[in-house]
Amino acid sequence: MGMNERRRSSRLPAVVRGGAGLVAFAVLGGCNVFDTDDNRPERARVQVEVSSAPSPLRLIVSTDFVELVDQDTGTILAALNEADTFALAAGDSFDQTFSLEELGSVLARLTETEDEEATVRMRVYLDGGLEYDRTGTLQDATIEYRFVYSNFF
């Protein structure tokens, strides 16, 4: 499978299959029966600019995922059910809008896996409003924006 293809996973991630003390949380949008006003965002715009990079960076965008909690560490993880993956090299710009479907959730993860620094900027807009704007260097690291819609009480 190439770097710019959509993947659908029929298996849970290894951390879930191994039963390492994880509890799955269902991501439910618009479940508040007391509130008829649905403020769930409908679209997310992801922008990435790569000023410099020793090798291509990996951008993963998903609107179909669930959150898991590692009960040993308390860390909240994302298990992707479906995602788009893109390779971005030095000088590349990425600008794409994603429909948020029924869940109203989005994850954008940019990863650099080399020992040399990459200079990047990542922005995420929800329904046109800027929600995340990060500029900096990545070296064997990941930056991530995750929004999970919740309309509980």
N, C-alpha and C positions, 0 to 999 in steps of 0.2 A: 504494500500500500504506500502511495506517495505521500509527500509531506503536506500537500494541499487537498486532502480528501476528508470526507465525513466518515466517522467511524461510529458504529453502534455496537455496544458491548452487551453480550447476552450473559456474561459472567460477572459476578461480583469481584471486586479487587482482592488481591491475595490477603490483605489484612483482614478482610471479612471472612474469606474462606477458612483462614487459619483460626478463627474464633478467638482472637487475641484480646478478649474483653471489650469488644466494641458494641455499641448500641446504635441502631439505625434510627434516625429521625425522619419522619415523613415530612416533606416540604409541601404544605397545603396553602394555597393562595385563596383569599377571599372566603374564609370559613366563619367569619363572625356573623352570626344570625341576627345580631342586634344592630348592625351597621349596614345599610343598603348602599352607601356611597363606596364605590370600588375605586380606590386610588392606585391600583396596581399599574406599574409602568408597562407600556406596550412595546417599547423598543429600546435597544441599547446600541449606542454608537461607540465603537472601539477605534482609537487612533494610536498608532505607534510610529515613532520616528527613530531610526537607528543611525546615529551620527558616525559611530565607528564600532567595529566588531571584528575580532580575529577570525571568526567563522560564523556561519548562519546561526541566528537565535531561533528558538522555537516559541511560537505563540499558539496557545490553546484557548479557544473560546467555546464555552458550553452554556446552553440554556436548559439543559436536561441533566440534572445531577441531584444527588441527595447528600445531606451532611451526616457525618458519623462522628461520634465522640469516643475517643480512646479513653476508657475508664481508668486506665493506669496513669496516664499523663494529663488527662483533661483536655487534650488537644482536639480541636474540631477539624476534621478532614472532609474533603469533598470526594465522593465517588461518582465519577462521570459515567452517565448512561450513554450519552452521545456527545461528540465534540468535533469541532473543525480545527485542524492543525495547519499552521502556516510556517514556512521557513523565511526568515527575514535577514538579509545581509546588510553590510555597511552601505549607507546611502539610501536604503529602502524606506519607503513610507507605506503605511497600511491605514486604510480608512474604510470601515465597513459597518453597516447597520444590520442588527440582528433583531428579528421578531422574538419577543419574550414568551409567546404562547400563553398557555393557561396559568403556568406557575409564576410568571413574572420575575424569574430569577436569572442571574447571569454570573458567569465566572470568566475572567480574563487573566491568563497566567503567561508571563514572559520569562523564559529561562535561557541563561547563558551557562554553558558547561565547560568552558575553557579556563585556563589559569590567567589569561590576559583579560584586561578590562574591555568592556563594551560600554559605550555612552548611548543612553536611550532616553526617550520620553514616552510615557504611556498615559493616555487620557481616556476616560469613560464617561459618556453622557447617558442619562436616563431621560427619555422623552424630551431631549433637547437641553436639559440642565446639566451642567458640569458637576459630576459627583467625585471624580478622582483625577488627579493631575500629579504625576511624579516624574521628575527629571533627575537623572543621576547616572552613576556607573554601576555596572554589574560585573562581578568576577566570580565565576563558579557559584551563581546565585539565581534566585527567582524573585520576581515581584508579582503580586497577585491582587486583583480586585475581585471581591465576591459580594454580591447583593442577593439576599434571599427575601422575597416578599412575604410578609406576614400581616394578616388582618385580624388578629385575635384581640378581642376586647380593647 
